[in-house]
């Protein structure tokens, strides 16, 4: 089992490095695009559907600077202006497709949080299981298992569960490596396996304006932090 785990970890690392620059998803089953009417119909009408959305385009770079802190966006790699516009446009696309969003969960990293809030699809709940493990793979197995449990818990439920996270996290759960701002659509089967329904592509607009704002936040009791849509 130890050798198998190491082999899987190496595969995830290779997929991650290949997609960080190219933003492609090799060997995707049932691959769809933003214009794939059949896939959008599954997202709109299916039950138990989960959309794993990679954060929108960032400023150039890989990972985060040494010594970064989750509570200080200035220490992290953040969205570019075009990425913020991309996230807003993605939210518009979901509204145009009349997709019912049951819940929005996000990594605590600022580039994911800002993506999730800019979508404008509802209040965003911080989920540490969606945090990147790019720099520290010691938590990869536990986080991936937790995300899989959340997906399985959504099985049979109405509305889409939208999870905004990172490349390595999505690759670990689905085996697919989407580009920045793109999504992988999954659903749990009756047997508990995760079925990849396809991919959705959300292009970066030609020009973005403005910088990410300081989103309003609200801490609700001792539960998870919730970021309120503007």
C-alpha positions in Angstrom: 0.0 0.0 0.0 2.9 2.3 0.8 4.3 1.8 -2.7 0.9 2.3 -4.3 0.4 5.6 -2.4 3.8 6.9 -3.5 3.0 6.0 -7.1 -0.3 7.8 -7.0 1.4 10.9 -5.4 4.0 10.9 -8.3 1.2 10.8 -10.9 -0.6 13.7 -9.3 2.6 15.7 -9.2 3.3 15.1 -12.9 -0.3 16.0 -13.8 0.0 19.2 -11.7 3.3 20.3 -13.3 2.0 19.7 -16.8 -1.2 21.6 -16.3 0.2 24.6 -14.3 1.6 26.1 -17.5 -0.6 24.6 -20.2 -3.9 24.5 -18.3 -4.9 21.4 -20.2 -6.7 18.2 -19.1 -5.2 15.1 -20.7 -7.3 12.0 -21.2 -10.6 13.4 -19.8 -13.5 11.0 -20.1 -16.8 12.5 -21.4 -15.0 15.8 -21.9 -17.3 18.8 -22.6 -16.8 22.5 -23.2 -18.6 25.6 -22.1 -20.9 25.2 -25.2 -21.7 21.5 -24.5 -25.4 21.6 -24.2 -25.7 18.0 -23.0 -23.3 18.6 -20.1 -24.9 21.9 -19.2 -28.3 20.0 -19.1 -26.8 17.5 -16.6 -25.5 20.4 -14.5 -28.9 22.1 -14.7 -31.2 19.2 -14.1 -29.1 16.4 -12.5 -29.1 15.5 -8.9 -26.0 15.2 -6.8 -24.0 17.2 -9.3 -20.7 18.8 -8.0 -18.7 21.3 -9.9 -15.0 21.5 -9.0 -13.9 24.9 -10.1 -10.3 25.8 -10.3 -9.6 29.4 -9.2 -9.5 32.0 -12.0 -6.4 33.3 -13.7 -3.7 34.6 -11.3 -0.7 36.9 -11.7 2.3 34.9 -13.1 3.9 32.4 -10.7 3.6 28.9 -9.3 2.5 28.1 -5.8 2.9 30.9 -3.2 5.9 33.0 -2.0 7.9 31.6 1.0 6.4 32.5 4.3 2.9 33.3 2.9 0.0 33.4 5.3 -3.6 32.5 4.7 -4.8 35.5 6.7 -2.8 38.0 4.6 -3.6 38.2 0.9 -0.6 40.4 0.3 1.7 37.4 1.0 -0.1 35.1 -1.6 -0.3 34.7 -5.3 -3.6 36.4 -6.2 -6.0 36.9 -9.1 -5.0 39.1 -12.0 -7.4 41.8 -13.1 -8.3 39.5 -16.0 -8.9 36.6 -13.6 -11.3 38.7 -11.5 -13.2 39.5 -14.7 -13.1 35.9 -15.7 -14.7 34.8 -12.4 -17.5 37.4 -12.8 -18.1 36.2 -16.3 -18.2 32.6 -15.1 -20.9 33.5 -12.6 -22.9 35.2 -15.5 -22.6 31.9 -17.4 -24.1 29.9 -14.6 -27.0 32.4 -14.3 -27.5 32.3 -18.1 -27.7 28.5 -17.9 -30.3 28.8 -15.1 -28.2 26.6 -12.8 -29.6 26.2 -9.3 -26.6 26.5 -6.8 -27.2 24.6 -3.6 -24.0 25.8 -1.9 -20.6 27.4 -2.6 -17.6 26.2 -0.8 -14.1 27.5 -1.2 -10.4 27.0 -0.3 -9.3 29.6 2.3 -6.6 30.9 -0.2 -7.4 34.4 -1.4 -7.3 33.5 -5.1 -10.0 30.9 -4.5 -12.0 33.1 -2.1 -12.0 36.0 -4.5 -13.0 33.7 -7.4 -15.9 32.3 -5.4 -17.2 35.7 -4.2 -16.8 37.3 -7.7 -19.1 34.6 -9.1 -22.0 36.2 -7.2 -23.7 32.8 -6.8 -24.3 33.0 -3.1 -22.5 33.2 0.2 -19.2 31.3 0.3 -18.3 28.9 3.1 -14.6 28.4 3.8 -13.6 24.8 3.6 -10.0 23.9 4.7 -10.2 20.6 2.9 -10.1 22.5 -0.3 -6.9 24.3 0.6 -3.9 23.7 -1.7 -1.4 21.0 -0.7 1.0 21.8 -3.6 3.8 22.7 -1.2 3.1 20.1 1.4 1.7 16.7 0.3 1.6 15.3 3.8 -2.1 16.4 4.0 -3.1 15.4 0.5 -4.6 12.0 1.3 -6.7 13.3 4.2 -7.9 16.4 2.4 -8.8 14.4 -0.7 -10.7 11.8 1.3 -12.7 14.7 3.0 -13.6 16.3 -0.3 -14.7 12.9 -1.6 -16.9 12.4 1.4 -18.5 15.8 0.8 -19.2 14.9 -2.8 -20.8 11.6 -1.8 -22.9 13.3 0.9 -24.4 15.5 -1.9 -25.5 12.4 -3.9 -29.2 12.6 -4.9 -29.6 16.1 -3.7 -31.1 18.9 -5.8 -29.0 21.9 -6.9 -25.3 22.1 -7.7 -22.6 22.0 -5.0 -19.9 24.4 -6.3 -16.4 23.8 -4.8 -13.7 26.4 -5.7 -10.2 25.0 -5.2 -6.8 24.3 -6.7 -5.3 22.2 -9.5 -3.7 19.6 -7.3 -6.9 19.1 -5.3 -9.0 18.6 -8.4 -6.5 16.3 -10.0 -6.3 14.2 -6.8 -10.1 13.8 -6.6 -11.0 13.4 -10.3 -7.8 12.6 -12.2 -8.4 15.7 -14.4 -6.2 18.8 -14.6 -8.3 21.8 -15.6 -6.9 25.2 -16.6 -7.3 28.3 -14.4 -10.9 29.2 -14.1 -12.1 25.9 -15.7 -14.2 23.2 -14.0 -14.6 19.5 -13.7 -18.2 18.2 -13.2 -18.5 15.0 -11.0 -21.1 13.0 -9.3 -21.0 10.1 -6.8 -22.5 6.8 -7.9 -24.6 4.5 -5.8 -21.5 2.4 -5.2 -19.7 5.4 -3.9 -17.4 5.9 -6.8 -16.9 9.4 -8.3 -18.0 9.7 -11.9 -16.5 12.5 -14.1 -19.3 13.8 -16.2 -17.1 16.3 -18.2 -15.4 19.6 -18.2 -16.6 23.2 -18.5 -14.3 25.8 -19.9 -14.5 29.5 -19.0 -12.2 31.7 -21.1 -10.4 34.7 -19.7 -11.9 37.9 -21.1 -9.6 39.9 -23.4 -9.2 42.7 -20.8 -10.1 43.0 -17.1 -10.5 46.2 -15.2 -10.2 46.9 -11.5 -8.5 45.0 -8.7 -10.0 42.6 -6.2 -11.9 44.4 -3.5 -11.8 43.6 0.2 -14.8 41.4 0.3 -17.1 41.7 3.3 -16.9 38.8 5.7 -19.0 37.4 8.5 -18.1 34.9 11.1 -21.1 33.0 12.2 -20.7 31.7 15.7 -18.1 29.0 16.1 -18.8 27.5 12.6 -17.0 28.1 9.4 -16.3 31.6 8.1 -18.7 32.8 5.5 -17.8 35.4 2.9 -20.8 37.3 1.7 -21.3 38.1 -1.9 -21.1 41.9 -2.8 
